[in-house]
């Protein structure tokens, strides 16, 4: 099973000081993949880690802990990394747990080429990650399914990208995603610990890869390279090094 969310920003980027196009220099998908037999225990592990790490916040909420979520972009900030060493330790343990369970971090994306529309960018990166995971699974005579965090862009947007993924399952030639069992499914992250974990990975990936793409614009995000760069690179599915 593969769980994915978006990192960075799908819109254009000029510079961090630009009045309009300044959100992020990168866009892509990140998350993780695990053998299906490991999912239940991993979801329990993530839930327990979340409860330990964020207990004071959870206690102030009116939702049960399994339903409450903390977005990765809010959690993994430069200020939080420097202020809370246990956050770095928790993220490190989470990535290690994925690898120990026979899985990989999945991250595909990078700097945004000029002249590409948002729809084209989304579809290109989604198909790129699906084809790479498909090749990995086919080499091991395995199959996979993908769950994406729910998109808020409307049915037409979703239908266009599901159609593109369906074509990729049945197209001719060596690019066919033979091991993809169904087009990507969408689900609400507040109901899935696994999707919440994918969102946390995106919180890390978005800042790490933004720093790598434009270090002069994001010098304070060097801490993401120092804390997570080597470990994340080692955990990413082979052939899916972000940046292209």
TORKE-617983 format. One record per residue (C-alpha): x negated, y negated, z; residue in three letters; residue number from 1. Coordinates in nm, 3 decimals, m for minus. Each point is the difference from the previous one (the first is absolute). Example, Ala and Ser with C-alpha at 12.3 -4.5 7.8 and 13.67 -1.06 7.14 Angstrom:
<sites>
      c1      c2      c3 residu num
  m1.230   0.450   0.780    ALA   1
  m0.137  m0.344  m0.066    SER   2
</sites>
This chain:
<sites>
      c1      c2      c3 residu num
   0.000   0.000   0.000    UNK   1
  m0.115  m0.351  m0.085    UNK   2
   0.123  m0.311   0.183    UNK   3
  m0.073  m0.337  m0.158    UNK   4
   0.058  m0.370   0.051    UNK   5
  m0.134  m0.311  m0.174    UNK   6
  m0.305  m0.197   0.110    UNK   7
  m0.102  m0.350  m0.102    UNK   8
   0.245  m0.203  m0.206    UNK   9
   0.145   0.066  m0.343    UNK  10
  m0.005  m0.364  m0.114    UNK  11
  m0.284  m0.197  m0.164    UNK  12
  m0.302  m0.114   0.199    UNK  13
  m0.226  m0.296  m0.075    UNK  14
  m0.167  m0.077   0.333    UNK  15
   0.082  m0.016   0.367    UNK  16
   0.025  m0.378  m0.021    UNK  17
   0.227  m0.007  m0.308    UNK  18
   0.336  m0.167   0.075    UNK  19
   0.203   0.290  m0.149    UNK  20
  m0.205   0.309  m0.085    UNK  21
  m0.188   0.072   0.320    UNK  22
   0.160   0.301   0.171    UNK  23
  m0.245   0.279  m0.088    UNK  24
  m0.255   0.077  m0.274    UNK  25
   0.095   0.370  m0.006    UNK  26
   0.299   0.227  m0.050    UNK  27
   0.043   0.373   0.022    UNK  28
   0.146   0.294   0.187    UNK  29
  m0.135   0.164   0.312    UNK  30
   0.107   0.262   0.248    UNK  31
  m0.091   0.361   0.051    UNK  32
   0.063   0.355  m0.116    UNK  33
   0.034   0.309   0.219    UNK  34
   0.087   0.366  m0.043    UNK  35
   0.373   0.038   0.067    UNK  36
  m0.065   0.239   0.288    UNK  37
  m0.188  m0.275   0.187    UNK  38
   0.263  m0.274  m0.029    UNK  39
   0.202   0.069   0.314    UNK  40
  m0.300   0.003   0.234    UNK  41
  m0.151  m0.303  m0.170    UNK  42
   0.322  m0.201   0.039    UNK  43
   0.002   0.088   0.371    UNK  44
  m0.365  m0.104   0.028    UNK  45
   0.066  m0.336  m0.165    UNK  46
   0.306  m0.065   0.217    UNK  47
  m0.195   0.074   0.317    UNK  48
  m0.292  m0.216  m0.111    UNK  49
   0.238  m0.287  m0.081    UNK  50
   0.166   0.030   0.341    UNK  51
  m0.332  m0.008   0.185    UNK  52
  m0.146  m0.283  m0.204    UNK  53
   0.305  m0.227  m0.004    UNK  54
   0.180   0.097   0.321    UNK  55
   0.053  m0.359   0.130    UNK  56
   0.157  m0.108  m0.330    UNK  57
   0.217   0.310  m0.025    UNK  58
   0.131  m0.049   0.353    UNK  59
   0.127  m0.346  m0.097    UNK  60
   0.202   0.133  m0.293    UNK  61
   0.362   0.112  m0.015    UNK  62
  m0.084   0.294  m0.227    UNK  63
  m0.134   0.345   0.084    UNK  64
  m0.373   0.034  m0.062    UNK  65
   0.048   0.235  m0.294    UNK  66
   0.217  m0.261  m0.175    UNK  67
  m0.210  m0.308   0.079    UNK  68
  m0.286  m0.081  m0.235    UNK  69
  m0.293  m0.238   0.004    UNK  70
  m0.108  m0.108  m0.347    UNK  71
  m0.361   0.068  m0.087    UNK  72
  m0.057  m0.352  m0.131    UNK  73
   0.104  m0.138   0.341    UNK  74
  m0.197   0.257   0.198    UNK  75
  m0.331   0.003  m0.187    UNK  76
  m0.107  m0.362   0.014    UNK  77
  m0.349  m0.138   0.052    UNK  78
   0.108  m0.142   0.337    UNK  79
   0.143   0.332   0.119    UNK  80
  m0.309   0.196  m0.103    UNK  81
  m0.224  m0.227   0.205    UNK  82
   0.236  m0.026   0.296    UNK  83
   0.111   0.364   0.033    UNK  84
  m0.276   0.261  m0.042    UNK  85
   0.259   0.274   0.055    UNK  86
   0.157  m0.096  m0.334    UNK  87
  m0.318   0.091  m0.187    UNK  88
  m0.022   0.324   0.198    UNK  89
   0.363   0.089  m0.077    UNK  90
  m0.039  m0.062  m0.373    UNK  91
  m0.321   0.202  m0.006    UNK  92
   0.172   0.292   0.174    UNK  93
   0.293  m0.021  m0.241    UNK  94
  m0.223   0.025  m0.307    UNK  95
  m0.194   0.285   0.162    UNK  96
   0.325   0.184   0.072    UNK  97
   0.102  m0.021  m0.365    UNK  98
  m0.327   0.161  m0.104    UNK  99
   0.013   0.263   0.274    UNK 100
   0.347   0.103  m0.119    UNK 101
  m0.134   0.066  m0.349    UNK 102
   0.120  m0.328  m0.147    UNK 103
  m0.140  m0.314  m0.156    UNK 104
   0.056  m0.370   0.013    UNK 105
   0.145  m0.110  m0.334    UNK 106
  m0.094  m0.347  m0.127    UNK 107
   0.015  m0.120  m0.359    UNK 108
  m0.012  m0.358  m0.123    UNK 109
  m0.227  m0.299  m0.001    UNK 110
  m0.043  m0.343  m0.153    UNK 111
   0.284  m0.113  m0.224    UNK 112
  m0.087  m0.051  m0.369    UNK 113
   0.127  m0.327  m0.154    UNK 114
   0.294   0.010  m0.238    UNK 115
   0.166   0.300   0.163    UNK 116
   0.362  m0.035   0.113    UNK 117
   0.108   0.107   0.348    UNK 118
   0.207   0.286  m0.146    UNK 119
  m0.290   0.123  m0.213    UNK 120
  m0.238  m0.022   0.296    UNK 121
   0.233   0.197   0.227    UNK 122
   0.057   0.271  m0.259    UNK 123
  m0.367   0.027  m0.099    UNK 124
  m0.118   0.050   0.357    UNK 125
   0.283   0.238   0.088    UNK 126
  m0.070   0.221  m0.302    UNK 127
  m0.375  m0.016   0.068    UNK 128
   0.039   0.135   0.352    UNK 129
   0.251   0.267  m0.108    UNK 130
  m0.227   0.127  m0.278    UNK 131
  m0.300   0.023   0.230    UNK 132
   0.191   0.186   0.271    UNK 133
   0.148   0.226  m0.269    UNK 134
  m0.347   0.086  m0.131    UNK 135
  m0.119   0.077   0.354    UNK 136
   0.297   0.228   0.066    UNK 137
  m0.016   0.174  m0.338    UNK 138
  m0.363   0.092   0.061    UNK 139
   0.116   0.176   0.318    UNK 140
   0.316   0.155  m0.149    UNK 141
   0.212  m0.211   0.233    UNK 142
   0.302  m0.224  m0.048    UNK 143
   0.097  m0.326   0.167    UNK 144
   0.278  m0.249   0.062    UNK 145
  m0.027  m0.374   0.065    UNK 146
   0.195  m0.217   0.242    UNK 147
  m0.022  m0.378  m0.042    UNK 148
   0.104  m0.266   0.246    UNK 149
   0.338  m0.138  m0.105    UNK 150
  m0.026  m0.277  m0.262    UNK 151
   0.217  m0.309   0.037    UNK 152
  m0.022  m0.100  m0.365    UNK 153
   0.334   0.142  m0.115    UNK 154
   0.121   0.307  m0.185    UNK 155
  m0.119  m0.114  m0.343    UNK 156
  m0.360  m0.043   0.120    UNK 157
   0.005   0.339   0.171    UNK 158
   0.161   0.177  m0.298    UNK 159
  m0.266  m0.128  m0.240    UNK 160
  m0.283   0.138   0.211    UNK 161
   0.169   0.331   0.076    UNK 162
   0.052   0.040  m0.375    UNK 163
  m0.371  m0.064  m0.061    UNK 164
  m0.091   0.265   0.258    UNK 165
   0.244   0.246  m0.155    UNK 166
  m0.164  m0.055  m0.340    UNK 167
  m0.336   0.070   0.160    UNK 168
   0.130   0.338   0.117    UNK 169
   0.094   0.108  m0.352    UNK 170
  m0.224  m0.196  m0.238    UNK 171
  m0.222   0.181  m0.246    UNK 172
  m0.373   0.047   0.039    UNK 173
  m0.236   0.016   0.293    UNK 174
   0.154  m0.295   0.188    UNK 175
   0.312   0.197   0.095    UNK 176
   0.065   0.014   0.376    UNK 177
   0.070   0.372   0.003    UNK 178
  m0.022   0.039   0.376    UNK 179
   0.241  m0.284   0.087    UNK 180
   0.323   0.175   0.099    UNK 181
   0.237  m0.299  m0.022    UNK 182
  m0.028  m0.374  m0.072    UNK 183
  m0.091  m0.202   0.313    UNK 184
   0.269  m0.025   0.265    UNK 185
   0.064  m0.312   0.206    UNK 186
   0.077  m0.013   0.371    UNK 187
   0.035  m0.256   0.279    UNK 188
  m0.319  m0.017   0.200    UNK 189
   0.171  m0.057   0.335    UNK 190
   0.134   0.357  m0.023    UNK 191
  m0.329   0.166  m0.099    UNK 192
  m0.311   0.010   0.218    UNK 193
  m0.191   0.111  m0.310    UNK 194
   0.096  m0.312  m0.195    UNK 195
  m0.089  m0.216   0.298    UNK 196
  m0.344   0.162  m0.005    UNK 197
  m0.031  m0.074  m0.373    UNK 198
   0.085  m0.363   0.074    UNK 199
  m0.276  m0.015   0.264    UNK 200
  m0.249   0.133  m0.253    UNK 201
   0.118  m0.270  m0.242    UNK 202
  m0.060  m0.261   0.269    UNK 203
  m0.362   0.112   0.017    UNK 204
  m0.041   0.048  m0.374    UNK 205
   0.145  m0.337  m0.095    UNK 206
  m0.253  m0.194   0.206    UNK 207
  m0.298   0.227  m0.066    UNK 208
   0.046  m0.006  m0.377    UNK 209
   0.083  m0.372  m0.006    UNK 210
  m0.331  m0.062   0.176    UNK 211
  m0.183   0.220  m0.251    UNK 212
   0.168  m0.171  m0.296    UNK 213
  m0.054  m0.358   0.123    UNK 214
  m0.242  m0.009   0.296    UNK 215
  m0.057  m0.374  m0.033    UNK 216
   0.374  m0.060   0.041    UNK 217
   0.037   0.235   0.298    UNK 218
  m0.324  m0.012   0.201    UNK 219
   0.180   0.061   0.331    UNK 220
   0.125   0.335  m0.133    UNK 221
  m0.353   0.141  m0.005    UNK 222
   0.100   0.169   0.327    UNK 223
   0.224   0.237  m0.200    UNK 224
  m0.302   0.110  m0.201    UNK 225
  m0.205   0.041   0.316    UNK 226
   0.267   0.192   0.192    UNK 227
   0.163   0.211  m0.270    UNK 228
  m0.180  m0.026  m0.334    UNK 229
  m0.218   0.309   0.016    UNK 230
   0.261   0.217   0.171    UNK 231
   0.279  m0.096  m0.240    UNK 232
  m0.221   0.060  m0.303    UNK 233
  m0.086   0.347   0.130    UNK 234
   0.366   0.085   0.061    UNK 235
   0.141  m0.122  m0.334    UNK 236
   0.103   0.270  m0.246    UNK 237
  m0.293   0.066  m0.238    UNK 238
   0.030  m0.199  m0.322    UNK 239
   0.222  m0.265   0.156    UNK 240
  m0.254  m0.258   0.109    UNK 241
   0.186  m0.333   0.005    UNK 242
  m0.130  m0.276  m0.217    UNK 243
   0.118   0.131  m0.331    UNK 244
</sites>
